[in-house]
Each structure stands twice: as structure tokens, then as C-alpha cells.
Amino acid sequence: MGVVAVNLLQFVSLVVMVLVSTQTLAQKDWGETLPYKDMVKEMKVTKLQFYLHEIVSGDIPTSVTVVPAPNNQSSSMFGSIGMIDDPLTQGPELTSKAVGRAQGIVGFAGLNQTTLLMALSFVFTDDKFNGSTLSILTRDPITDPIRQFPVVGGTGMFGFAHGVAYVRTYWFNATTGDAILEYNVTVVHY
């Protein structure tokens, strides 16, 4: 009976070790999918209106070309790539209250139409949104009167953000290339 008890004890110990090892291996997986209802928090909607100042001219431009268009005959500037670090303000005047910066990369992506491909982060610096960001990845047909851009993410106060930005050109100087864009953004976030 002693040998049977020891063998039974060894068998039970082996079964427990296998079960624990199997569970431990499952926990070490690099990804896990959970039902969304287990993660639901109360979602919020935030609406923002601000102005982006694209400054190409002057001594301190906020938008620069880093790769010129390879074909100088292209009226759409196809192939040109630029970087921006544009101020965002509460009103359309550059002297109005600063609320953040738009930082990112833009590329002229249309062969026959002046169209941008943009990857932008809006970095907010004012009040309760300070340190929060919103990300936009979009196509911008800049001559359209109103454009719709997807908000694809965010950080800080805008964690898990998704939404839409409606953009219109408020002012444009064809000689200098300077522009002011009005953004009306609605985002859903935690």
C-alpha cells in the first residue's frame, strides 16, 4: 500500500505540474485577445476648434521641403517631401493663444492634382490637454474647400482616440505659400 500511495502521490504531482506548466506557457504568450466588454470604460467625446499656421516664407519657416520634386515640370509638385512644425492657435491670428504644434511629414502624392499624403501629430500644450496628442494619417486634396481627415489615435487625455477632423483653408497666400487652416475635430476617447 505504501508503494501505491507513493506512485499515486507522484502521479497527482505530475498532473499538477503539467497543468501549472500549461497555464504558465499560455500566460507567457506575447498577445492576448479579450472580449471588448471586459475593457469598456466610459467613453468621452471632445470637440476642438483651432487654427494651423503653415509658414513657408520668412527667416524661420515652420514648413520646409527636405526632398524637392524630382521632376521640376510637375505642376502638382509630385514627389516633393516636407517636414512641418506648425503652430496651432485658438484663433486665426498667429498672435492668438497658442494651443499646441502640428508636427509631421507631408509628401506631394498626386500626379495631376496637388494632393498631400500627411502623417501628423498634434501636440497640445495648453491647459487640460497639455501633453496630449492626436494623430492623423490622411490624403489631403488641398484645393478642395472642405476636407475630412481621420483621427487614428491619441495619447494622454486622448488615449485610444478615434474621430474625424474637418479642415478648410481659412487663408492662403499664393506668392509665399503661407496658409492658415481651420480645424474642427471631434474625437471619441477614454
Buried (B, 14 or more C-beta within 10 A) or exposed (E): EEEEEEEEEEEEEEEEEEEEEEEEEEEEEEEEEEEEEEEEEEEEEBEBEBBBBBBBEEEEBBBEBEEEBEEEEBEBBBBBBBBBBBBBBEEBEEEBEBBBBBBBBBBBBBEEBBBBBBBBBBBBBBEEBEEBBBBBBBEBEBEEEEBEBBBBBBBBBBEBBBBBBBBEBBEBEEEEBBBBBBBBBEBBBB
